[in-house]
Amino acid sequence: MAYTTVNKSSDYFNTVLYTGNGTDNHAITGVGFQPNFIWVKARSASKEHRLQNSVVGITNHMRSNANNEETAGSVKTADSDGFTLGTSLSWNENTTTYAAWNWLAGTAFSNDASATSIGTIDSTGTFNNDSGVSIVSYTGTGTAGTVKHGMNSTPKMIIVKRRDTTGRWQVYHHGTDASSPEDKYLFLDGNEALLDHSNRWNDTAPTSSVFSLGNSAEVNNNGGTYIAYCFAEKQGFSKFGSFEGNGNADGPFVHLGFRPAFIVIKKSSGTEDWSMYDTKRNVNGTSHTLPLVANDNGTESGFTGKNMDILSNGVKILTSNGELNLDNETYIYWAFAEHPFVSSTGTPVTAR
């Protein structure tokens, strides 16, 4: 059996770095595909995170560090090798440097739940079974129910945000609790510890066809409109797990089975930020010391002391900083590959 079916990770996920020029129709290239989900953050200036997707319209966005409703943005088009920007300073301020994380989920679907008997709430979206990514739009009913996510594998992480009014970003992650993660949730737009309530996921784990919702207005208000980003785990390409901190500068090694291109870490057992790393930044050597923070608009130079080594098969934590490695605390992560540790042909990758 092949170790992985994804030999070229950049066909499905890719980070591009660019510098704004302040002009209209600024084309950002080098993604390698037409992205369905684009997440942009300024590196050298304090600006909001901007998340947009092709399901509801690539020109609209929401902010991972705020609870604002969906608004028009400055990504004008998603293109065959990237995207084109307008003049908004949040995406395209002259001389400001930016990181853009891009995902492919290119197969469209539409589900009439009453006709298909898949789920109880109608949904539309786009998905990719090879990479285990789907983007789902639905309208809430106010009653606990289920939503088709489009993939043929079970999501390990789901991020839901209400679009039509203010509402916090709700996160399901299977690594938050060994026995019942479906009872728990986190806020992507905040640093709070893990919370427990049935009205988010109806205390029901997702399946290979649907995810479950409670009756919270944050995920399922009657008539409310929502977007859900769903991620299944794919060997050699993506992993969603947890680890225990040891409180030592010689921190834990987190085995992923690939060299990560992108990894986000959050302490789930306590109050800490969502630290974001990628291998397009900090390119000189393996040590990564400049995260961005998903729930904060700060610059990458504003978050220090959060060091890790990027290795051929995972990451090594190199700090006792509370956001990555307090003793006996639980941390969750989500990661996408730069390259699998072993390709489908049996070829191993070496560290940088």
Secondary structure, DSSP 8 states (H G I E B T S, - for coil): --S-S-S-GGGTEEEEEEE--S-TTEEEE--SS--SEEEEEESSS----EEEETTT-TTEEB-TTS----EE-SEEEEETTEEEE-S-HHHH-TT-EEEEEEE---EEEEE-HHHH-S-SB-EEEEEETTTTEEEEEEE--SS-EEEE---SS-EEEEEEEESSS----EEEETTS-SS-GGGEEEETTS----EE-HHHHTT----SSEEEE-S-HHHH-TT-EEEEEEEE--TTTEEEEEEE--SSSS--EEE-SEEEEEEEEEESSS---EEEEETTSS-SSSEE---EETT----GGG--S--EEEETTEEEE----TTT--TT-EEEEEEEEEEESB-TTS-B----
